[in-house]
């Protein structure tokens, strides 16, 4: 596994090359593609988010990513992680503002539905200490498409916090598809 510090601004969208490099991880040999985000090109409409220094984690790429035949270089991993963290912060803002349009710019599937269904609450103050890019598979369905995941930990309103986000990467950007808390719920 490789580690490094993520720093500096990143482009607003992941390049098509990153999506192609992750093709083996994200597409696999599935015959049924995942649902499209609600708004085609929604990533283009995302508000800019400037990550603070305490929101730029140490990034690790798990061996499972390479084992699936995909390649993810350091720059692509930093861009992907930055985009997902920005998406998480925008998801917090979407809940705070009860804004389904904003939710659709960062989320798809069950996570988007969850964001839209939440009662408004103040966006938490998050720090992100580490990020592990990995792969999740459905053990009950051997034909299921392996999904890219990013496990994050840090603090939320000063208290320890951890989560795993299942991510769908398209040429339009990275969308959070599901959030699984540290306790597996």
ZIGI-V268108 format. One record per backbone hydrogen bond with DSSP energy under -1.0 kcal/mol. NH is the residue of the N-H (numbers start at 1). CO is the residue of the C=O. E is the energy in kcal/mol with one decimal. If there is no record, write none. Layout:
# ZIGI-V268108
nh->[NH/NH]
co->[CO/CO]
e->[E/E]
This chain:
# ZIGI-V268108
nh->[6/19/20/21/22/23/26/27/28/30/42/44/45/46/55/56/58/59/60/62/65/67/69/71/77/78/79/80/81/82/83/84/85/86/87/88/89/90/91/92/93/94/95/96/97/99/103/104/105/106/107/108/111/113/114/115/116/117/118/127/128/129/130/131/132/133/134/136/141/144/147/149/150/151/152/153/154/155/156/157/159/161/163/164/165/166/167/168/170/173/175/176/177/178/180/182/184]
co->[57/15/16/17/18/20/22/23/23/27/39/41/42/43/52/53/129/4/131/133/62/63/66/21/73/74/75/76/77/78/79/80/81/82/83/84/85/86/87/88/89/90/91/92/93/94/99/100/102/103/103/176/177/109/110/111/112/113/114/155/54/153/153/58/151/60/149/147/138/141/136/134/165/132/163/130/161/127/159/125/156/154/152/180/150/178/148/175/173/170/168/106/166/166/164/162/181]
e->[-1.4/-1.7/-2.4/-2.5/-1.8/-1.3/-2.8/-2.9/-1.0/-1.7/-2.1/-1.5/-1.5/-1.2/-1.9/-1.3/-2.2/-2.1/-2.6/-3.1/-1.1/-2.1/-1.7/-1.4/-2.5/-2.3/-2.4/-2.8/-2.6/-2.6/-2.6/-2.3/-2.6/-2.5/-2.3/-2.4/-2.4/-2.5/-2.3/-2.1/-1.8/-2.6/-2.1/-2.3/-2.4/-2.5/-2.1/-1.9/-1.0/-1.2/-1.8/-2.3/-1.7/-2.1/-2.4/-2.6/-2.4/-1.7/-1.0/-2.3/-2.5/-3.1/-1.6/-2.5/-2.2/-3.2/-2.9/-2.9/-1.5/-1.9/-3.0/-2.4/-2.3/-2.5/-2.8/-1.7/-2.5/-1.2/-2.8/-3.1/-1.8/-2.2/-2.3/-2.7/-2.4/-2.7/-3.1/-2.9/-2.9/-1.3/-2.8/-2.8/-3.3/-1.2/-3.3/-1.2/-2.4]
